[in-house]
Structures are given as C-alpha cells and as structure tokens.
Amino acid sequence: MHVYSQAEFGVFAGPQITDAAYSTPEINLGKTKQETEIKYGFQAGAMARIQFEGKLFFSPAVFYSMKGFKVKLTRPSFPPDS
C-alpha cells in the first residue's frame, strides 16, 4: 500500500467594516431605532490543505476577526439590558 500526501499552506488578511441595525423595545411604543456608528477592524489567519487520497482533503484553519459597532442610546430599553 502506497500513500502519497501533499500539504499546502496559506495565510490571509484584510480590512473589514461592520455596522448594525439596533433598536430598543418600549412598552406601547413598539421599537425605537438607535443611532449606530461603524467600526473598522481586520481579519487575519492561516490555513492548510492536506490531501489524503484522490479528492479527500483535510483543511484546518485558524483566524482572528475584529468586529463590532458603537451605539448611542437615546432612550432607555425595557427590560433594562446592557
């Protein structure tokens, strides 16, 4: 039995911008939209591609992604929440 394997490695990185639609529920008023601001971030990681036989691969990867948004609360929410 002969087994041949070949591993490929790679890295990736890049900027990203995230935002959200944020609203607070209020009694008898429905939902009140709150102002949000975008947040700049980045992502970076590493990956591998290891071939076992034919079209069978093992592809582990690890990455970090910095995401989020800023919200300006103009009205309190009910129930209170952070």
Beta strands, then each sheet from edge to edge (+ up, - down):
strand 1: 7-18
strand 2: 22-26
strand 3: 30-37
strand 4: 39-51
strand 5: 57-58
strand 6: 61-65
strand 7: 70-72
sheet 1: 1+ 4- 5+
sheet 2: 1+ 4- 6+
sheet 3: 2+ 3- 7+
end
